[in-house]
Amino acid sequence: MTASAHYSIHYQLFDLPHLTPGKRRRHLKGVLLLVHRGSGLLQLGRQYFPLTTGEAAFLPADTLFAWHALADSHVSRIELSCRLDQPAQPGRCQPSGLLAAIAGKLAAWQGEKHWQGAYGRLCRALYDELPAQQLLPFEAMSPLLSQVSKAPAGFNLNQEQQQVFRRQFGCDLASWQRQLALLHMLRDLSKSADPDQLAREHGFASFPQFEQDCRHWLGSPCHTGGKTG
């Protein structure tokens, strides 16, 4: 959308082939995230909350958070100006069929992105549907997501649960655990005096293995001086 900063509703689609760590910061606008495919981790403080296929989350303006997109995720991000009425509290939800359909149509949009045309009307329709969503605390998760969050590196799933996990998260359990270990390692790396020991604490055989996983999951070498929040 041309000069999108001037409009009260700004839509973006993120179709990401690699793990994409975010940075914690406060946003001037309210943010609605809707996962079309795959999964990601919403970081609030030191807590990481999974958000999986078919789920959405709303973060009011001035919320300090980071969104870490996992590999092969497909996510809509809608920013809402503070001039618009919107929920005052953050939360997660199962989006209504109408909200999901509008976001899906925007995600697949191929035409002109004019605010005064059909594209702008879809953005406004999406905002109009927001009050109908039942926002729940981020801790209110399905049993599987709750199990994943409590012990992300220390549990196994049976074959049936693995199939459910793959449908929801867009990857198998081992791949998800590896990406989470990378995020935690990247978060702690700048504070460590012994990177090889830190790598072993996060489940890597060595620091070179961590670097190899960075190239695989991030699509580029790791930057040892960086932070993910």
Contacts in CASP RR format, 6 or more apart in sequence:
PFRMAT RR
TARGET T0000
AUTHOR 0000-0000-0000
METHOD contacts of the structure
MODEL  1
MTASAHYSIHYQLFDLPHLTPGKRRRHLKGVLLLVHRGSGLLQLGRQYFP
LTTGEAAFLPADTLFAWHALADSHVSRIELSCRLDQPAQPGRCQPSGLLA
AIAGKLAAWQGEKHWQGAYGRLCRALYDELPAQQLLPFEAMSPLLSQVSK
APAGFNLNQEQQQVFRRQFGCDLASWQRQLALLHMLRDLSKSADPDQLAR
EHGFASFPQFEQDCRHWLGSPCHTGGKTG
1 7 0 8 1.000
1 10 0 8 1.000
1 11 0 8 1.000
1 113 0 8 1.000
1 114 0 8 1.000
1 115 0 8 1.000
1 119 0 8 1.000
1 120 0 8 1.000
1 123 0 8 1.000
2 113 0 8 1.000
2 114 0 8 1.000
2 115 0 8 1.000
4 10 0 8 1.000
7 81 0 8 1.000
7 115 0 8 1.000
7 123 0 8 1.000
8 80 0 8 1.000
8 81 0 8 1.000
8 83 0 8 1.000
8 84 0 8 1.000
9 78 0 8 1.000
9 79 0 8 1.000
9 80 0 8 1.000
9 81 0 8 1.000
9 84 0 8 1.000
9 120 0 8 1.000
9 123 0 8 1.000
9 124 0 8 1.000
9 126 0 8 1.000
9 127 0 8 1.000
10 29 0 8 1.000
10 78 0 8 1.000
10 79 0 8 1.000
10 123 0 8 1.000
11 76 0 8 1.000
11 77 0 8 1.000
11 78 0 8 1.000
11 106 0 8 1.000
11 123 0 8 1.000
11 126 0 8 1.000
12 76 0 8 1.000
12 77 0 8 1.000
12 78 0 8 1.000
12 79 0 8 1.000
13 74 0 8 1.000
13 75 0 8 1.000
13 76 0 8 1.000
13 77 0 8 1.000
13 106 0 8 1.000
13 107 0 8 1.000
14 20 0 8 1.000
14 69 0 8 1.000
14 73 0 8 1.000
14 74 0 8 1.000
14 75 0 8 1.000
14 76 0 8 1.000
14 77 0 8 1.000
15 73 0 8 1.000
15 74 0 8 1.000
16 69 0 8 1.000
16 71 0 8 1.000
16 72 0 8 1.000
16 73 0 8 1.000
16 74 0 8 1.000
16 75 0 8 1.000
17 71 0 8 1.000
17 72 0 8 1.000
18 71 0 8 1.000
18 217 0 8 1.000
18 218 0 8 1.000
18 219 0 8 1.000
19 68 0 8 1.000
19 69 0 8 1.000
19 70 0 8 1.000
19 71 0 8 1.000
19 179 0 8 1.000
19 182 0 8 1.000
19 183 0 8 1.000
19 217 0 8 1.000
19 218 0 8 1.000
20 68 0 8 1.000
20 69 0 8 1.000
20 218 0 8 1.000
21 66 0 8 1.000
21 68 0 8 1.000
21 183 0 8 1.000
21 186 0 8 1.000
21 218 0 8 1.000
21 228 0 8 1.000
22 43 0 8 1.000
22 66 0 8 1.000
22 67 0 8 1.000
22 68 0 8 1.000
22 69 0 8 1.000
22 228 0 8 1.000
22 229 0 8 1.000
23 66 0 8 1.000
23 227 0 8 1.000
23 228 0 8 1.000
23 229 0 8 1.000
24 43 0 8 1.000
24 45 0 8 1.000
24 64 0 8 1.000
24 65 0 8 1.000
24 66 0 8 1.000
24 229 0 8 1.000
25 64 0 8 1.000
25 66 0 8 1.000
26 62 0 8 1.000
26 63 0 8 1.000
26 64 0 8 1.000
27 59 0 8 1.000
27 61 0 8 1.000
27 62 0 8 1.000
27 63 0 8 1.000
27 65 0 8 1.000
27 79 0 8 1.000
28 61 0 8 1.000
28 62 0 8 1.000
28 82 0 8 1.000
29 61 0 8 1.000
29 79 0 8 1.000
29 80 0 8 1.000
29 81 0 8 1.000
29 82 0 8 1.000
30 58 0 8 1.000
30 59 0 8 1.000
30 60 0 8 1.000
30 61 0 8 1.000
30 63 0 8 1.000
30 79 0 8 1.000
30 80 0 8 1.000
30 82 0 8 1.000
30 86 0 8 1.000
31 58 0 8 1.000
31 59 0 8 1.000
31 63 0 8 1.000
31 77 0 8 1.000
31 78 0 8 1.000
31 79 0 8 1.000
31 80 0 8 1.000
32 56 0 8 1.000
32 57 0 8 1.000
32 58 0 8 1.000
32 59 0 8 1.000
32 76 0 8 1.000
32 77 0 8 1.000
32 78 0 8 1.000
32 80 0 8 1.000
32 130 0 8 1.000
33 42 0 8 1.000
33 51 0 8 1.000
33 56 0 8 1.000
33 57 0 8 1.000
33 58 0 8 1.000
33 59 0 8 1.000
33 67 0 8 1.000
33 75 0 8 1.000
33 76 0 8 1.000
33 77 0 8 1.000
34 54 0 8 1.000
34 55 0 8 1.000
34 56 0 8 1.000
34 75 0 8 1.000
34 76 0 8 1.000
34 78 0 8 1.000
34 95 0 8 1.000
34 99 0 8 1.000
34 100 0 8 1.000
34 103 0 8 1.000
35 51 0 8 1.000
35 52 0 8 1.000
35 53 0 8 1.000
35 54 0 8 1.000
35 55 0 8 1.000
35 56 0 8 1.000
35 73 0 8 1.000
35 74 0 8 1.000
35 75 0 8 1.000
36 53 0 8 1.000
36 54 0 8 1.000
36 74 0 8 1.000
36 75 0 8 1.000
36 76 0 8 1.000
36 103 0 8 1.000
36 104 0 8 1.000
36 107 0 8 1.000
37 53 0 8 1.000
37 72 0 8 1.000
37 73 0 8 1.000
37 74 0 8 1.000
37 170 0 8 1.000
38 52 0 8 1.000
38 53 0 8 1.000
38 70 0 8 1.000
38 72 0 8 1.000
38 73 0 8 1.000
38 74 0 8 1.000
38 169 0 8 1.000
38 170 0 8 1.000
38 171 0 8 1.000
39 50 0 8 1.000
39 51 0 8 1.000
39 52 0 8 1.000
39 53 0 8 1.000
39 70 0 8 1.000
39 73 0 8 1.000
39 168 0 8 1.000
39 169 0 8 1.000
39 170 0 8 1.000
39 171 0 8 1.000
39 176 0 8 1.000
40 50 0 8 1.000
40 51 0 8 1.000
40 52 0 8 1.000
40 67 0 8 1.000
40 68 0 8 1.000
40 69 0 8 1.000
40 70 0 8 1.000
40 73 0 8 1.000
40 75 0 8 1.000
41 48 0 8 1.000
41 49 0 8 1.000
41 50 0 8 1.000
41 51 0 8 1.000
41 67 0 8 1.000
41 68 0 8 1.000
41 70 0 8 1.000
41 180 0 8 1.000
41 183 0 8 1.000
42 48 0 8 1.000
42 49 0 8 1.000
42 50 0 8 1.000
42 51 0 8 1.000
42 57 0 8 1.000
42 65 0 8 1.000
42 66 0 8 1.000
42 67 0 8 1.000
42 68 0 8 1.000
42 138 0 8 1.000
43 49 0 8 1.000
43 65 0 8 1.000
43 66 0 8 1.000
43 67 0 8 1.000
43 68 0 8 1.000
43 229 0 8 1.000
44 63 0 8 1.000
44 64 0 8 1.000
44 65 0 8 1.000
44 90 0 8 1.000
44 138 0 8 1.000
45 64 0 8 1.000
45 65 0 8 1.000
47 138 0 8 1.000
48 68 0 8 1.000
48 149 0 8 1.000
48 152 0 8 1.000
48 180 0 8 1.000
48 183 0 8 1.000
49 57 0 8 1.000
49 92 0 8 1.000
49 138 0 8 1.000
49 139 0 8 1.000
49 141 0 8 1.000
49 149 0 8 1.000
50 141 0 8 1.000
50 145 0 8 1.000
50 148 0 8 1.000
50 149 0 8 1.000
50 169 0 8 1.000
51 57 0 8 1.000
51 92 0 8 1.000
52 145 0 8 1.000
52 168 0 8 1.000
52 169 0 8 1.000
52 170 0 8 1.000
53 167 0 8 1.000
53 168 0 8 1.000
53 169 0 8 1.000
53 170 0 8 1.000
54 94 0 8 1.000
54 95 0 8 1.000
54 100 0 8 1.000
55 92 0 8 1.000
55 93 0 8 1.000
55 94 0 8 1.000
55 95 0 8 1.000
56 92 0 8 1.000
56 93 0 8 1.000
56 94 0 8 1.000
56 95 0 8 1.000
56 99 0 8 1.000
56 133 0 8 1.000
57 90 0 8 1.000
57 91 0 8 1.000
57 92 0 8 1.000
57 93 0 8 1.000
57 138 0 8 1.000
58 86 0 8 1.000
58 87 0 8 1.000
58 90 0 8 1.000
58 91 0 8 1.000
58 93 0 8 1.000
58 130 0 8 1.000
58 133 0 8 1.000
58 135 0 8 1.000
59 65 0 8 1.000
59 90 0 8 1.000
59 91 0 8 1.000
60 86 0 8 1.000
60 87 0 8 1.000
60 88 0 8 1.000
60 89 0 8 1.000
60 90 0 8 1.000
61 82 0 8 1.000
63 90 0 8 1.000
65 90 0 8 1.000
66 228 0 8 1.000
66 229 0 8 1.000
68 183 0 8 1.000
68 228 0 8 1.000
69 75 0 8 1.000
70 169 0 8 1.000
70 170 0 8 1.000
70 171 0 8 1.000
70 176 0 8 1.000
70 179 0 8 1.000
71 171 0 8 1.000
71 175 0 8 1.000
71 179 0 8 1.000
71 217 0 8 1.000
72 170 0 8 1.000
72 171 0 8 1.000
74 107 0 8 1.000
76 103 0 8 1.000
76 104 0 8 1.000
76 106 0 8 1.000
76 107 0 8 1.000
78 103 0 8 1.000
78 123 0 8 1.000
78 126 0 8 1.000
78 127 0 8 1.000
80 86 0 8 1.000
80 127 0 8 1.000
80 130 0 8 1.000
84 127 0 8 1.000
86 130 0 8 1.000
87 130 0 8 1.000
87 131 0 8 1.000
87 135 0 8 1.000
89 135 0 8 1.000
90 135 0 8 1.000
90 138 0 8 1.000
91 135 0 8 1.000
91 136 0 8 1.000
91 137 0 8 1.000
91 138 0 8 1.000
92 135 0 8 1.000
92 136 0 8 1.000
92 137 0 8 1.000
92 138 0 8 1.000
92 140 0 8 1.000
92 141 0 8 1.000
93 133 0 8 1.000
93 134 0 8 1.000
93 135 0 8 1.000
93 136 0 8 1.000
94 134 0 8 1.000
95 103 0 8 1.000
95 133 0 8 1.000
96 129 0 8 1.000
96 132 0 8 1.000
96 133 0 8 1.000
98 129 0 8 1.000
98 132 0 8 1.000
99 126 0 8 1.000
99 129 0 8 1.000
99 130 0 8 1.000
99 132 0 8 1.000
99 133 0 8 1.000
102 122 0 8 1.000
102 125 0 8 1.000
102 126 0 8 1.000
102 129 0 8 1.000
103 126 0 8 1.000
105 122 0 8 1.000
106 119 0 8 1.000
106 122 0 8 1.000
106 123 0 8 1.000
106 126 0 8 1.000
109 119 0 8 1.000
109 122 0 8 1.000
111 119 0 8 1.000
112 119 0 8 1.000
113 119 0 8 1.000
113 120 0 8 1.000
114 120 0 8 1.000
115 123 0 8 1.000
141 149 0 8 1.000
144 161 0 8 1.000
144 164 0 8 1.000
144 165 0 8 1.000
144 168 0 8 1.000
145 168 0 8 1.000
147 155 0 8 1.000
148 155 0 8 1.000
148 176 0 8 1.000
152 177 0 8 1.000
152 180 0 8 1.000
153 177 0 8 1.000
153 180 0 8 1.000
153 181 0 8 1.000
153 203 0 8 1.000
156 173 0 8 1.000
157 165 0 8 1.000
157 173 0 8 1.000
162 172 0 8 1.000
162 173 0 8 1.000
165 172 0 8 1.000
165 173 0 8 1.000
165 176 0 8 1.000
166 172 0 8 1.000
169 176 0 8 1.000
171 179 0 8 1.000
178 213 0 8 1.000
178 217 0 8 1.000
179 217 0 8 1.000
181 202 0 8 1.000
181 203 0 8 1.000
181 204 0 8 1.000
182 210 0 8 1.000
182 213 0 8 1.000
182 214 0 8 1.000
182 217 0 8 1.000
182 218 0 8 1.000
183 228 0 8 1.000
184 202 0 8 1.000
185 198 0 8 1.000
185 199 0 8 1.000
185 202 0 8 1.000
185 204 0 8 1.000
185 210 0 8 1.000
186 222 0 8 1.000
186 226 0 8 1.000
186 227 0 8 1.000
186 228 0 8 1.000
187 227 0 8 1.000
187 228 0 8 1.000
187 229 0 8 1.000
188 198 0 8 1.000
188 202 0 8 1.000
189 195 0 8 1.000
189 198 0 8 1.000
189 222 0 8 1.000
189 224 0 8 1.000
189 225 0 8 1.000
189 226 0 8 1.000
190 224 0 8 1.000
190 225 0 8 1.000
190 226 0 8 1.000
190 227 0 8 1.000
192 198 0 8 1.000
195 207 0 8 1.000
195 210 0 8 1.000
195 224 0 8 1.000
196 206 0 8 1.000
196 207 0 8 1.000
198 207 0 8 1.000
199 205 0 8 1.000
199 206 0 8 1.000
199 207 0 8 1.000
199 209 0 8 1.000
199 210 0 8 1.000
200 206 0 8 1.000
202 210 0 8 1.000
204 210 0 8 1.000
204 213 0 8 1.000
210 222 0 8 1.000
211 221 0 8 1.000
211 222 0 8 1.000
214 220 0 8 1.000
214 221 0 8 1.000
214 222 0 8 1.000
215 221 0 8 1.000
END
